[in-house]
Amino acid sequence: MFVPKSMIAVLAVFPFICASMGDAQKMSAEEPTSGLIAGGPAKTLRLWYDEPAPDNDDGWVNRSIPMGNGYMGVNVFGGTTSERIQITENSLYDSTEGRGLRHGGLNNFAEVYIDFGHNNISNYERELNLNEGVSHVRYQQDGVEYSREYFTSYPDKVMAIRLTASKPGALSFTLRPTIPFWGTGKSGMGVANEDTITLSGVMDYYGVKYEGQLKVIPTGGTMKVGAWRSQRHALGTITVSDADSAVILVAVGTNYQISPEVFLTSENADKLSSFPHPHDKVTRYLNDAAAKSYEQLLANHQADYKKLFGRVSLDLGATQPSVCTDELVDAYPDGESSRYLEELAFQFGRYMLICSSRAGTLPPHLQGIWNVYSDPPWASQYLHDTNVQMAYAPAFCANLPELFESYVGFFKAFVPRQRQYATQYITEFNPSQLDSGGDNGWSGPFWTNPYTVTGKSPVAGFGTGSWIAQMFWDYYDYTRDPSLLADKVYPVMYDQANFVSRFVKDVDGVLLADPSSSPEQKLRNTVGTTFDQQMFYENHHNTLTAAQILGRSDSRLPTLKNQLQLLDPIQIGKSGHIKEFRQEQYYGEIGDPTHRHASMLLGLYPGQLINDATPAWLDAAKVSLTKRTNQTNIGWARAERIAMWARVHDGEEAYSFYESLLGENYLHNLFNDHRGGPLFQADANYGATAGVAEMLLQSQDHVVAPLTAMPEAWPEGSYRGLLARGNFEVSAQWSGGHASQLEVLSTSGGNLDLRYPNVTQAVIKTSEGQAVDFALKGSDQVSIKTTKGQTYVFTDIPVCIPVIAPTNLQLNEEAGTDQIQFFWTGSANATSYKLYRAVGNAPDYELIAAEISGTDFAYQAPDLKTVDQVTFKVTAVRADGRESDQGSIVIWLL
């Protein structure tokens, strides 16, 4: 049942952001961290192994060490007889014709071998150091210690490898790069000339011209070039003998450019025809890097990498284990490992995003930036019904916002084609709203790749476009950069809202998507799925908020404002749940009740619609999550549930999904095994990081709320540098499950609302020890007018003993009367109870009785005859006036 007043309430509890908060702001990347909590020497976080990765596909997916710089993805195997380094370049695409798991797509760029002939080794160690962004291999043979160091540099656009031996003249090797999957649809050759081997060729389908150059720079010894033939094509080699050390530099590229021309050109063979061969570009990368010393290249890399990675630390009290990472992973399901793997996996997701998403490069696809196959899973494409969004979830909360620039550039390239689709779909589905001049906004895609962006798919509704726009809103909301909002964010949101405003249709007084699909459920091309309606609502709201901040008066804004309260984003079902489909009454009537997607809850996460200011919706979301169950074994779905359970403040359930993910989906190199096989998919790695961040910090209602979903498994710990909406960098330290210190760095200034139990009784000072003026909002929230660049420290927060919630609320309706009799199981530390109700789809409860001394209550309400459904809720109240955070609910149906 639609209740217009409910939507008016939504506007009140989902407030516009004050325009003054955007004044003179900068991104958090430019500001210092507080340095107070967890500011000492960082714990060493590393993946390490006592043997090389097996030289096969299973070794690649399960044991190889992943690295990357946006321009290339790299997997290091660490062999001693022969080292194998597999290289991926994200534009090296083949045809994606066909269906199913593997049907073309991204191709393996190169397999690089370094032959050493070391067969009698000891004291072997292979590692990836996350703090440094550097990988190592070390071992001994014949009394000589051999060492290799690897890094992939974004500033210098190369991979660098340094080979050393502990004795002068003891280093000898042959560099032997190869072109994998040479033959059908792919041609190429490798030529060695002096100190450089060049791999070059063509992928036929899109006419992708590719080139890789590998330069060898030895110290001492001799060097000679050679050649060999493999798979009927020639390949060059370089052999170094009796050197003291050597550096190998690798640069790669194609003739692909991130340009609208690619997506607007219909003929595949013509998409890249106007772009130059990559030889000059790759040569420039390599020569510029070779002009610098290895030490300079390493310093450039680490200055760039550490600036990003070092912003956030997480310490759950773990010590560095003595066992290697594969043993650590294997022991985790049995509870034999420490919290170290949980810390490591959180930071590994941040590491992967740094490797795979950099400005000017293609964004991460389903496998991030790593692929060894000719036919990768689902063609290594970009899916916009959760996978792309999950990749960027940690960019904002885990304090890496500028990494979203990679997607910004990609979106700018494909959106002109989406504008054409928008006009096509308004003409097809709602022609009366068509702008004949073509000003119809842009329509969201379901999937895309670097060459093609699709039109409508029944697999997911048009809400994918608004979900894309929501990522842009988050980019602003976490950084509060006004020029970013004006130049990059608002135009995307406004044009998406323009399309939606023309697409939706009046159905019984509300505006609904038609056709509409909930991602990957079996019922498709229906009307008004919650997925579409929530995403439409979120973007309409965010667009209006941004317009207010910027002082815009664009022509469609009045239409958006009138439509907002008619988009009807939440329908409460008779099971007390948030419906996925408007037609359903009880949970599970339509679609798979344990489906991997929980698309009806996107307003809970990653959206902002369902929050602490909409407690009735929050309770309904918890019902939906509970009924969705934990049966899914899909990695990304488990990662998403971490965050969703955190948003309903259930740390135990959130942690249980993190445990399942690490124990059942994470491979020995921490790649996510999507569903068995092993089948690598990167989204769960990114999503797990974001989910843990949600357990530690939330701000969806623009209230900074630290430690909102802490499990009992983490009784002590600290974190530093997580990012909240408003561009507040938050740090926390806790013991016995209680915050001993909170810190907030106000990077952009503006008003800080902070919520934590009993925080109004805390000592609040600046980092210099000055007292801070603050306003109270109840007993658990304070409001501070902050100064840009100032850190606010909260200490001496009194421990809050929670009020135990009542359970088992039940009702009996007395026949022939307007009276309902309620009874429930009482709470051990309560002195009274409160009874609430939420009518229909209302977001909030209204109080109907307080100071109830017993565990039953007779409620008389003549208006119940005029409504279809009411959610009743009982909570417990202690003698000091504190109310239980949770309660017990029951659904009354007419």
Secondary structure, DSSP 8 states (H G I E B T S, - for coil): ---HHHHHHHHHHS----GGGGTT---GGGS----SSS-SS----EEEESS---SSHHHHHHTSEEEE-SS-EEEE---SSEEEEEEEEEEEE----S-SSB-S-EEEEEEEEEE----SEEEEEEEEETTTTEEEEEEEETTEEEEEEEEEETTTTEEEEEEEESSTT-EEEEEEEE-TT-BTTEEEEEEEETTEEEEEEEETTTTEEEEEEEEEEEESSEEEEEEEEETTEEEEEEEEEEESEEEEEEEEEES----HHHHH--SGGGTTTTS--THHHHHHHHHHHHTS-HHHHHHHHHHHHHHHHTT-EEE-S----SS-HHHHHHHGGGT-S-THHHHHHHHHHHHHHHHH--TTS---BTTBT----SS-BGGG-EETTTHHHHHHHHHHHTT-GGGGHHHHHHHHHHHHHHHHHHHHHHHHH-GGG--TTS-------SEE-SS-B----TTS-THHHHHHHHHHHHHHHHH--HHHIIIIIHHHHHHHHHHHHHH-EEETTEEE-SSB--TT-S--SBS--HHHHHHHHHHHHHHHHHHHHHT---TTHHHHHHHHTTS----B-TTSSB-SSTT-SSTTSSS-TT-S--GGGTTTTT-SSSSTT-HHHHHHHHHHHHHH-S----HHHHHHHHHHHHHTT-HHHHHHHHHHHHHHTB-TTS-BBSSSSS-B-SHHHHHHHHHHHHHHEE-TTS-BEETTT--TT-SSEEEEEEEETTTEEEEEEEETTEEEEEEEEESS-EEEEEE-TTGGGSEEEETTS-B---EESTTSEEEEEE-TT-EEEEE-----------EEEEEEE-TTSSEEEEEEE--TT-SEEEEEEEETT-SS-EEEEEEE-SSEEEEE-GGGGG-SEEEEEEEEE-TTS-B-S--EEEEEE-
